[in-house]
Amino acid sequence: MTLLDAPATALVISDEELIFIGTGLPLGGSGQIGLGIYRSQDGGETWQQVNTGLIDTTITDLAVYPNGTLLAATYRGGVHRSTDGGDTWLPLNRGLPSLQVTALAVTDEGTVYAGTDQGIYRSTRPIATDTKDEPALPERFHLGANYPNPFNPQTTITYALPRGTEVHLAVYDVLGREVAVLVDGTRPAGRHAAVFEAGNLPSGMYLVRLNAGEHFETRSMTLMK
């Protein structure tokens, strides 16, 4: 099964009968990334992308607790948790030496096991509802470096907001022409990610620009086909 040409890598169903599918790397497509997590509230008839807060949209595994808390393992961003049915995600990586997580398992007591490229790690306490590891809100506006970079044809762009505000995140070519709008609207405080798909664009350097309230920031990135 695929969603928007990204293969499904994980599937879980919560007690509320919400279905979640994680998408990952296409077979043989190491230069591409996944499209994150999709949620269905109607038995799989329709799907909604729910990536707010994910710092990596290549999903390798999903897990769900009986109370509805969700965990997502990502290829480059470690483990993320959602306590609101997938609406928002927060990284949960304190003490985890590698952010390349390939598998998750949870016990009835809430302990989490994470398989990484450096071995298997276990949480030191149940984390189904524990909020001690959740990071504080960002202290400043920030546009993160995209990954991967160079990329072909997709890359993930991260940004941080210390408070909710209107956000315009767009990509421009070297002549200053806008080639893609990734975000245009109000976003809550926190860490966010957006996927830039450049399959119809030529190779070269592009600029991503974040306009958030009074803050403006620009980074360069390279499309290499």
N, C-alpha and C positions, 0 to 999 in steps of 0.2 A: 504493500500500500504506500502511495506517495501523496504528499501535499505540496502543491506548487513546485514539483520536480525535486523535492528534498525527501529522501527516504526516511520512513519512520524507524526510529531506533529504540523507542521505549513506549509503553502504554500502561496507564494505571486508571482505575476507577475508584472514586471516593465513595464514602457512605452516602453522600448527597446525590449519588448517581451522576456526578460529573465525570466526563471522560477526558483524559489528558494524553496527548501524543507528543513525544519529543522527536525532533528531526535532526539528522546528523549529516555527516559527510557522504556525498555520493560515492558509489563504488568507483575506484580509480580516479576520483576527482580530488586529489589532495590539495589543489589550489583553491577549492571552494569551501564554503562554510554552510552550516545548517541554517534553517530559518526559525529556530527557536521552538517554542511550545504552543500547541494549539489546544483549545478547550471546546468541548461540545456540551451543551446543556439540554439537548433534545435527542439523546440516544444516537448521536452520530449523523443526524440529518444535515446539520450545519456546523461550521467550525469558526472559531475566533482566535486570532493570534494574541497571545498574552505574554509579552516579553518585557514589560516594564520592570526595570531594575536589573535585568540580566546583563552581566558584563561580557558574556560570550553566548552566542546563539547556536552553537554546535552542541547538541544535547546527546549525551552518551547513555544516560539511565535516568529513571524516575522512580520515586518511592512515595508511599502515602501512609500516614498513621491512621489508626481508627478514628481519631478526633478530627481528621480532615487536613492536618498539617502536611504540606507537600515538600518534597526534597527533589532537587534536580542536580544531576552531575553534568558538568560541562567539560569540553575538550581542553580549554585553556583557562577557564575562569573559576575552577574549583566547584564547590558545592554551594547551592543557593536554596533558600527556604521561603515558602509562602504560607502565611497563616490566614489569608483572605480568599481562598479558593482560586489562586492563581492571578489575582488582579495585580499584585505587586510581588517582587522577589528581592531578597536581600542576601548578599554573600555571607557564608558561614564557614570561614576558613582559618580561624585562629588556631595556630599550632600545626596546621597541615603543611608539610614541607614542599609539596608539589601541587600545582593547580591543574595538572592534567589528570582528571579523574575519569575512570572508565567504567566503574561499577559501584552500586550502592546496595546496602542491605541494612534493615532495621530489625531490632529485636522487639518482643512484646513489651519490654521495659523501657523502650525508647532509645536504647544505645544504637549509634550509627557506625557502620563499617564502610570505609571508602577504599576502593581499589584504585591505585594510582600507578604511574610509570615507575615509581620508586618503592612500591610495596603496598601493603595493606595497613590501614590505620583505623583506630577505634576512638570514638569520642569518649572523653573522660567522665561524662555524665549524660543522662537523658536530655535530648534537645528538642523534643517534639513541640514544647511550648516555652522552653527557656529562652529568654530574651537577652541574657547577659552578653552573648557573643555578637549581637547585632551592632553594627557600626553606628556611630553617631552621624547625624546629618552632616553633609559637607559644610565646611566653614567658608567656602568661597565658590564662585562660579569657575568652572574649569572644563575645557575641551580636551579630552584625552587623545593619545595617539591611536590611530586606527590599527586594527590587526585583522588579517595579516597585512604586511606592507613590505614590498610590493604585493599586489593581489591580482587575482584573475578568477572569475569576474566579480566576486563579491568580497566585501570587507565590512567589518563591524566598527562603528564609531561610537565612542562613549563620551558622555558629558555629565557634569555634576551641577546640581542646583541647591544652594543653601536655603532657598525659599521658593514657593510656587510662583511661577511667572509665565508670561507669554514667551514662547520659544519659536525661533525660526532657524532651522538647521538645513543648510543647502550646500550643494556642490557646484563649483564653477570650473570652467576650463581656464587655460593660461591667458586667454583673451578677455577674461572677466564675464563670460556668458554663463548664465545659470543653466545647468544641465539636469539638475535633479533637486527636488524639495523633499527632504526626509522627514521633517517635523515642521508643522505650522499650526500652533495652537497652545493652549495653556497646559503646562505640565507641573506636577507636584514636586515639592522638595525631595531630593534624593539623587541616586545615581541611575542613569538611564543609558540605553543603548539603542542604536538604529542601524539597520543594514542598508548598505549602498550596493545596488545591483548595476553593474556597468557592462552588461553583455552586449549592448548595442553601441558602445562608445569605442573610439580608437585608443590604442595604447598612448601613454604619455602621462604627464604630471597634471594633477587636479588639485583644487583647493577646496577644503571644507570649512565653512564659516558658521560660527555659532553666534546668534543674536539672542540674548536672554536679558530682558529688561534693559538696563543701562550697560550691560556687558557685551563686548564684542571680542571674538577671538578666532584666529584662522590658523589652520595647519595644512601642510602639503601632503599628498599621497601619490603613489605611482601605480598606474594600471599597466601591467606587463602581460601581453598576450603572446 
